[in-house]
């Protein structure tokens, strides 16, 4: 059985500030709440700091968790309300069907593989030199996309394999009584009339970050970029979509990327 948890974080506490600044610390705290975790179990999490006064940590786990340690160290242990809401994921999975639409949020790490990095790090430069000397073909480097346009393109070109698509932006008719002037007519149109071949889609990037930290505080240096996508999706393949929800999207899943969460659209019944 799979569980989705939402944990309130108090940003004023010392341990909370560590969680909010270091994905490695969050990973350790999350794994500490899963006593029955197995090595091959997939655990996904995401920190949502959009409300700076009350961030939320979301966790998708294959076993029922216990978040007492996070509540005690990083929450409001004596305050009213749900400190950690833990819900069975099965009811949501049972609602999935082709054509069903949901609002969504996803923090992912958009990457590309290239054998010719624009600004090679010292270790990458050493590898390039070594392979040039021995004449062997070098394996591509995984590089994070830096621009919002590239990150959005990365997302949109992968939705089919993940079992959904992003509908084109809806255009509502003008309200009665409001006059909208007609656009000027070009005397010699450069393209034939017809639908826009590249319509805007129901998705936007709401946050972009560069993460840099050391494993265990003194180990290998980890650097990656993340982008948070929000919008509306439509299921195209139930099996693929279910797999995407349960296993995550893209790389850096241990560090807060890959968890796709859903919510009903306005007026939609759950």
Secondary structure, 3 states (H helix, E strand, C coil): CCEEEEEEECCCCHHHHHHHHCHHHHHHHHHCCCCCCCCCCCCEEEEECCCCCCEEEEEEECCCCCCHHHHHHHCCCCCCCCCEEEEECHHHHHCCCCCCEEEEEEEECCEEEECCCCCCCHHHHHHHHHHHHHCCCCCCEEEECCCHHHHHHHHHCCHHHHCEECCECCCCCCCCCCCCCCCCCCCCCCCCCCCCCCCCECEEEEEEEEEEEEHHHCCCEEEEEEEEEEEEEEECCHHHHHHHHHHCCCCCHHHCCCCEEEECCCCCCC
